[in-house]
Amino acid sequence: MQNSGNNVLFVTNEDEIVNQLSDQLILLRNIDCILIRLYTDACDCIDIDRPQSIIISCSDRKEEADCLETIKLMKRHTIVPIILVLREYNEDFIKEANKAGISDCVTVEHGHSEILMRTIWSLQKNEMRETHKKNMRLLEQLKIIDEKTGFYTLKQNKRVLENEIGYLTENHLDAVLMGIAPNRNSEIKISKERLDETIKKNVRGSDIVVMFNETTYFLILTNTNLSGAMIVWSRITKTLGEEGIICGCITDVEQKPLEQLQTLIINGLEVSLTAPNNFIAINEDDDEHNEGRWLKATGDKSERNIKLFKQIFEKKLSTTIKPIFEFAKKSAKRKLPKIEFEIVEDKSSIKIVLTKEDKISTFVIEHPGSSYISVSFIHEGLDSPENKTTKMEFNEINETIIKELIDSFVAEYIRYVNK
């Protein structure tokens, strides 16, 4: 049947309830059509008439088995909402019907107007679903959403994050931002396909998953607190089976700007490499029952963040920066025997000091107590541009970058001493 309005399928084996409800349902728009079918004819009607809402009635307990089977069959043919109408409330049957696929339930005693309203809501829900489906198809065609996973891709990922975080902030909604990345220190390497599938299985339809970079996932878990987010993390790690193959970090969105959230998660993932269970939660309150590493705020949020960044820098210093400095010193003894090469270290900085006669230059990597690392070349007796200081994000400091900086610094020093 072709109809310019909505088709509402009313599935029932009882004539009496048809007489009771059809008068009320006719209060829908004039162009809407009520299709009344028996249980046995329901699926054929779905295939031919494509209803936008379905109502199925169950008159008594003897009919429950047939009703459940019909609901299951209809769900194989359509995803439109199904409303169950009962003569009397039956909690056990409602639970079974919910498992079978109903979207709503109402009893006759609630009154005809209630059933009408549930039908209208059902039509609105289906309309929203169709609109969402159309928008998703467009985003997939534009390569903004991955067709296989439903995750937001790298294309326009910053705009997506800004939009989602902005919406949560404007409406004062509870949410948690979770970062997930493969553990680069693990001997077991997980494929992107496997991690995609695992994350997809363990998040809700309302959660947002955005690829922050090629290997890092940002999950926006709405209507969730930190404890709820930790349950999601536990499900993900349990699904994977092996321990220590991914790292995780979570923090409350709680009116934070995206730039701050982004910095917290990326740097938190660095700390999680050596944290218990490779997981860290950044929280205002200390909770001894929570797993992972919890950072208690002893003052304002900036103080809590500085504590996190300090931990990250100290770890970077011992595991990445210092070993490369030591290697560079050994290499310099062979290649530059006339130049004194000294390493000076404290908790907040590490320096290479090159000396030949009265010409001294210093290369400094320092954490100034904020969300970045300061890198400086200082040639005594020279002005800019030779002397310079650069700010770098924590995740930018890796072996390749450090080696390049040392090579550049040594080359500048050789030019300096040869002037």
C-alpha positions as CSV (number, residue, x, y, z in Angstrom):
1,M,0.0,0.0,0.0
2,Q,1.4,3.4,-1.0
3,N,0.6,6.1,1.5
4,S,1.9,9.7,1.8
5,G,1.5,9.6,5.6
6,N,2.5,7.1,8.2
7,N,1.5,3.4,8.2
8,V,0.8,2.2,11.7
9,L,0.6,-1.6,11.9
10,F,-1.8,-2.9,14.6
11,V,-1.1,-6.7,15.2
12,T,-3.7,-8.5,17.1
13,N,-5.8,-11.7,17.2
14,E,-8.6,-10.0,19.3
15,D,-11.5,-8.2,17.7
16,E,-12.6,-6.5,20.9
17,I,-9.3,-4.6,21.4
18,V,-9.4,-3.4,17.8
19,N,-12.8,-1.8,18.5
20,Q,-11.5,-0.2,21.7
21,L,-8.3,1.3,20.2
22,S,-9.0,2.0,16.6
23,D,-11.2,5.0,17.4
24,Q,-8.4,6.6,19.4
25,L,-5.7,5.8,16.8
26,I,-7.8,7.5,14.1
27,L,-7.0,10.8,15.9
28,L,-3.6,10.6,14.1
29,R,-3.3,12.7,11.0
30,N,-5.9,12.1,8.3
31,I,-3.2,10.9,5.9
32,D,-2.0,8.3,8.4
33,C,-3.2,4.8,7.9
34,I,-4.0,2.1,10.5
35,L,-3.2,-1.4,9.2
36,I,-4.9,-4.2,11.3
37,R,-3.4,-7.7,10.8
38,L,-3.3,-11.1,12.6
39,Y,-0.1,-12.4,14.1
40,T,0.3,-14.7,11.2
41,D,0.1,-11.9,8.6
42,A,2.3,-9.4,10.4
43,C,5.6,-10.0,8.6
44,D,4.0,-10.0,5.1
45,C,2.5,-6.6,5.9
46,I,5.9,-5.3,7.1
47,D,7.5,-6.3,3.8
48,I,4.7,-4.8,1.6
49,D,3.5,-1.7,3.5
50,R,6.7,-0.8,5.4
51,P,5.0,0.6,8.6
52,Q,6.6,3.4,10.6
53,S,5.3,2.1,13.9
54,I,4.0,-1.2,15.1
55,I,1.5,-2.0,17.9
56,I,1.0,-5.6,19.0
57,S,-1.6,-6.6,21.6
58,C,-1.5,-9.7,23.9
59,S,-4.9,-10.5,25.4
60,D,-4.1,-13.1,27.9
61,R,-1.4,-15.5,29.2
62,K,-2.4,-18.2,26.7
63,E,-1.3,-15.9,23.9
64,E,2.1,-14.9,25.3
65,A,4.1,-17.5,23.6
66,D,2.7,-16.7,20.1
67,C,3.1,-13.0,20.9
68,L,6.8,-13.4,21.7
69,E,7.4,-15.4,18.6
70,T,5.7,-12.8,16.5
71,I,7.8,-10.0,18.0
72,K,11.0,-11.9,17.2
73,L,9.9,-12.6,13.7
74,M,9.0,-8.9,13.1
75,K,12.4,-7.8,14.4
76,R,14.0,-9.8,11.6
77,H,12.0,-7.8,9.1
78,T,12.2,-4.3,10.5
79,I,13.9,-2.0,13.0
80,V,10.9,0.3,13.6
81,P,9.6,0.7,17.2
82,I,7.2,-2.0,18.5
83,I,4.7,-1.1,21.2
84,L,3.3,-3.9,23.3
85,V,-0.3,-3.5,24.6
86,L,-1.4,-5.7,27.5
87,R,-4.7,-6.3,29.2
88,E,-3.0,-6.5,32.6
89,Y,0.5,-5.8,33.9
90,N,2.8,-8.9,33.8
91,E,6.4,-8.0,34.8
92,D,7.9,-11.4,33.7
93,F,6.3,-11.3,30.3
94,I,7.3,-7.6,29.8
95,K,10.9,-8.6,30.5
96,E,10.8,-11.4,27.9
97,A,9.1,-9.1,25.4
98,N,11.8,-6.5,26.0
99,K,14.5,-9.1,25.2
100,A,12.5,-10.1,22.1
101,G,12.7,-6.5,20.8
102,I,9.8,-4.2,22.0
103,S,10.5,-0.5,22.4
104,D,7.6,0.3,24.7
105,C,4.8,-1.2,26.7
106,V,1.4,0.0,28.0
107,T,-1.6,-1.6,29.5
108,V,-5.2,-1.0,28.4
109,E,-6.0,0.3,31.9
110,H,-3.7,3.3,31.2
111,G,-6.4,4.6,28.9
112,H,-6.8,5.2,25.2
113,S,-5.1,8.6,25.3
114,E,-1.9,7.0,26.7
115,I,-1.8,4.5,23.9
116,L,-2.3,7.3,21.3
117,M,0.6,9.3,22.9
118,R,2.9,6.2,22.9
119,T,2.1,5.7,19.2
120,I,2.9,9.3,18.4
121,W,6.2,9.1,20.3
122,S,6.9,5.9,18.4
123,L,6.4,7.6,15.0
124,Q,8.6,10.5,16.1
125,K,11.3,8.1,17.2
126,N,11.2,6.3,13.8
127,E,11.3,9.7,12.0
128,M,14.4,10.7,14.1
129,R,16.0,7.3,13.3
130,E,15.5,7.8,9.6
131,T,16.9,11.3,9.7
132,H,19.9,10.0,11.7
133,K,20.4,7.2,9.2
134,K,20.4,9.7,6.3
135,N,22.9,12.0,8.1
136,M,25.2,9.1,8.9
137,R,25.1,8.0,5.2
138,L,26.2,11.5,4.2
139,L,29.0,11.6,6.8
140,E,30.2,8.2,5.6
141,Q,30.3,9.4,2.0
142,L,32.3,12.4,3.1
143,K,34.7,10.1,4.9
144,I,34.1,11.8,8.2
145,I,32.7,8.6,9.7
146,D,34.2,5.2,9.0
147,E,31.6,3.0,7.4
148,K,32.8,-0.2,9.1
149,T,33.3,1.0,12.6
150,G,31.0,4.1,12.9
151,F,33.9,6.0,14.4
152,Y,34.8,9.5,13.4
153,T,37.9,9.5,11.2
154,L,40.9,11.8,11.3
155,K,39.2,14.0,8.7
156,Q,37.5,16.9,10.6
157,N,38.3,15.2,14.0
158,K,39.1,18.4,15.8
159,R,35.8,20.0,14.6
160,V,33.9,16.9,15.8
161,L,35.6,17.1,19.2
162,E,35.0,20.8,19.5
163,N,31.3,20.4,18.7
164,E,30.7,17.5,21.1
165,I,32.6,19.0,24.0
166,G,31.0,22.4,23.3
167,Y,27.5,20.8,23.4
168,L,28.2,19.0,26.7
169,T,29.6,22.2,28.3
170,E,26.8,24.5,27.1
171,N,24.2,22.0,28.5
172,H,26.1,21.2,31.7
173,L,25.9,17.4,30.9
174,D,28.0,14.8,32.7
175,A,30.5,13.0,30.5
176,V,33.9,11.4,30.6
177,L,36.7,11.6,28.0
178,M,38.7,8.4,27.6
179,G,41.9,8.0,25.6
180,I,42.9,4.5,24.4
181,A,46.1,3.7,22.6
182,P,48.2,0.5,22.0
183,N,51.0,0.0,24.6
184,R,54.2,0.6,22.6
185,N,56.2,-1.2,25.4
186,S,54.2,-4.4,25.0
187,E,55.7,-7.3,23.3
188,I,52.2,-8.2,22.0
189,K,51.2,-5.8,19.2
190,I,47.5,-5.4,18.6
191,S,46.1,-4.7,15.2
192,K,43.9,-1.6,14.5
193,E,41.2,-3.9,13.2
194,R,41.1,-5.9,16.5
195,L,41.1,-2.8,18.7
196,D,38.4,-1.2,16.5
197,E,36.2,-4.2,16.9
198,T,36.8,-4.5,20.7
199,I,36.0,-0.8,21.3
200,K,32.9,-1.0,19.1
201,K,31.5,-4.0,21.1
202,N,31.9,-2.3,24.4
203,V,30.5,1.2,23.9
204,R,26.9,2.4,23.8
205,G,25.2,3.8,20.7
206,S,25.2,7.2,22.4
207,D,28.9,7.2,23.0
208,I,31.2,9.1,20.5
209,V,34.4,7.5,19.3
210,V,36.9,9.8,17.5
211,M,40.3,8.9,16.0
212,F,42.6,11.5,17.5
213,N,45.6,10.2,15.5
214,E,46.5,7.0,13.6
215,T,46.7,5.0,16.9
216,T,44.9,7.0,19.6
217,Y,41.1,6.8,20.2
218,F,39.1,9.5,22.1
219,L,35.9,8.1,23.6
220,I,33.3,10.6,24.8
221,L,31.1,8.7,27.3
222,T,28.0,10.7,27.9
223,N,25.8,10.5,31.1
224,T,28.8,8.7,32.7
225,N,31.0,9.4,35.7
226,L,34.6,8.2,36.3
227,S,33.4,5.0,38.0
228,G,31.2,4.2,35.0
229,A,34.0,4.9,32.6
230,M,36.3,2.5,34.5
231,I,33.7,-0.2,34.0
232,V,33.9,0.4,30.2
233,W,37.7,0.2,30.4
234,S,37.4,-3.1,32.3
235,R,35.0,-4.5,29.7
236,I,37.4,-3.5,26.9
237,T,40.5,-5.1,28.5
238,K,38.5,-8.2,29.5
239,T,37.4,-8.6,25.8
240,L,41.0,-8.3,24.6
241,G,42.1,-11.1,27.0
242,E,45.8,-10.2,27.2
243,E,47.0,-7.8,29.8
244,G,49.1,-4.7,29.1
245,I,48.6,-4.5,25.3
246,I,46.7,-1.1,25.5
247,C,46.9,2.0,27.7
248,G,44.0,4.1,29.0
249,C,43.4,7.5,30.6
250,I,40.1,9.1,31.6
251,T,39.0,12.5,33.0
252,D,35.8,14.3,33.6
253,V,34.8,16.7,30.9
254,E,33.3,19.0,33.6
255,Q,33.5,22.4,31.7
256,K,37.1,21.9,30.6
257,P,38.0,23.4,27.2
258,L,39.0,20.9,24.5
259,E,42.7,22.0,24.5
260,Q,43.0,21.2,28.2
261,L,41.2,17.9,27.9
262,Q,43.4,16.9,24.9
263,T,46.6,17.7,26.8
264,L,45.4,15.8,29.9
265,I,44.6,12.7,27.9
266,I,47.7,12.6,25.7
267,N,50.0,13.2,28.6
268,G,48.0,10.8,30.8
269,L,48.5,8.1,28.2
270,E,52.3,8.6,28.6
271,V,52.0,8.1,32.4
272,S,49.8,5.0,31.9
273,L,52.7,3.2,30.2
274,T,54.1,2.5,33.6
275,A,50.9,2.8,35.7
276,P,49.2,-0.2,37.4
277,N,47.1,-2.0,34.7
278,N,48.4,0.7,32.2
279,F,45.5,2.9,33.3
280,I,45.2,6.3,34.8
281,A,42.2,8.3,36.0
282,I,42.5,12.1,36.6
283,N,40.1,13.0,39.3
284,E,39.4,15.8,41.7
285,D,38.6,13.4,44.5
286,D,40.7,10.6,45.9
287,D,39.0,7.3,46.0
288,E,40.8,4.4,47.5
289,H,38.4,1.9,46.0
290,N,39.1,2.9,42.4
291,E,41.8,1.0,40.4
292,G,44.5,2.7,38.3
293,R,46.4,5.7,39.4
294,W,44.3,8.5,40.9
295,L,45.7,12.0,41.2
296,K,44.2,13.9,44.2
297,A,43.8,17.6,43.8
298,T,45.5,19.4,46.7
299,G,44.5,22.8,45.3
300,D,42.9,23.9,42.1
301,K,42.8,22.0,38.8
302,S,46.0,23.6,37.5
303,E,47.9,22.3,40.5
304,R,46.5,18.8,39.8
305,N,47.6,19.0,36.2
306,I,51.1,20.2,37.1
307,K,51.5,17.1,39.3
308,L,50.6,14.9,36.3
309,F,53.0,16.7,33.9
310,K,55.8,16.5,36.5
311,Q,55.3,12.7,36.6
312,I,55.3,12.5,32.8
313,F,58.5,14.6,32.6
314,E,60.4,12.5,35.2
315,K,59.4,9.4,33.3
316,K,60.5,10.8,30.0
317,L,63.7,12.0,31.5
318,S,64.8,8.6,32.9
319,T,63.5,6.3,30.1
320,T,64.0,8.4,26.9
321,I,66.0,11.6,27.3
322,K,68.9,10.6,29.6
323,P,69.9,7.4,27.7
324,I,70.1,9.4,24.5
325,F,72.2,12.1,26.2
326,E,74.6,9.4,27.5
327,F,74.9,7.9,24.1
328,A,75.7,11.3,22.6
329,K,78.4,11.9,25.2
330,K,80.2,8.6,24.3
331,S,79.9,9.5,20.6
332,A,81.3,13.0,21.1
333,K,84.4,11.6,22.9
334,R,85.3,9.8,19.7
335,K,84.3,12.5,17.2
336,L,85.1,15.7,19.2
337,P,88.0,14.8,21.5
338,K,89.0,18.4,22.1
339,I,85.5,19.5,23.3
340,E,84.4,18.8,26.9
341,F,81.0,17.2,27.0
342,E,79.2,17.4,30.3
343,I,75.6,16.2,31.4
344,V,73.9,18.1,34.2
345,E,70.6,16.8,35.6
346,D,68.1,17.7,38.2
347,K,64.4,16.8,38.7
348,S,63.1,19.5,36.4
349,S,65.8,19.6,33.7
350,I,68.7,18.0,31.9
351,K,71.5,19.8,30.2
352,I,74.4,19.2,27.8
353,V,77.2,21.7,28.4
354,L,79.9,21.9,25.7
355,T,83.1,23.7,26.5
356,K,86.2,24.5,24.5
357,E,88.5,27.0,26.1
358,D,86.3,30.0,26.9
359,K,83.5,29.1,24.6
360,I,80.6,27.5,26.4
361,S,77.2,26.4,25.1
362,T,74.3,24.7,26.8
363,F,71.4,22.6,25.5
364,V,68.6,22.4,28.0
365,I,65.4,20.3,28.1
366,E,63.3,21.6,31.0
367,H,59.9,21.2,32.5
368,P,58.9,24.7,33.7
369,G,56.0,23.4,35.8
370,S,53.3,23.6,33.1
371,S,51.8,21.6,30.3
372,Y,54.8,21.8,27.9
373,I,58.5,21.1,27.8
374,S,61.0,24.0,27.1
375,V,64.0,23.3,24.8
376,S,66.8,25.9,24.7
377,F,70.1,26.5,22.9
378,I,72.3,28.9,24.8
379,H,75.6,30.1,23.4
380,E,77.4,32.3,25.8
381,G,78.4,35.6,24.3
382,L,76.0,35.3,21.4
383,D,72.6,36.9,20.8
384,S,69.6,35.7,18.8
385,P,69.0,34.0,16.4
386,E,71.7,31.6,17.7
387,N,70.2,31.6,21.2
388,K,66.6,30.3,21.2
389,T,63.9,28.6,23.3
390,T,61.1,26.5,22.0
391,K,58.0,25.1,23.6
392,M,57.1,21.5,22.8
393,E,54.3,19.2,23.8
394,F,55.1,16.1,25.9
395,N,54.1,13.7,23.1
396,E,56.4,15.5,20.6
397,I,59.5,14.4,22.6
398,N,60.7,11.1,21.2
399,E,64.0,9.5,20.4
400,T,64.2,10.9,16.9
401,I,63.4,14.4,17.9
402,I,66.0,14.4,20.7
403,K,68.7,13.0,18.5
404,E,67.9,15.7,15.9
405,L,68.0,18.4,18.5
406,I,71.4,17.2,19.8
407,D,72.9,17.0,16.3
408,S,71.6,20.5,15.6
409,F,73.0,21.9,18.9
410,V,76.4,20.3,18.3
411,A,76.6,21.6,14.8
412,E,75.8,25.1,16.0
413,Y,78.5,24.9,18.7
414,I,81.1,23.8,16.1
415,R,80.2,26.9,14.0
416,Y,80.4,29.0,17.1
417,V,83.9,27.9,18.2
418,N,85.2,28.2,14.6
419,K,84.2,31.8,14.3
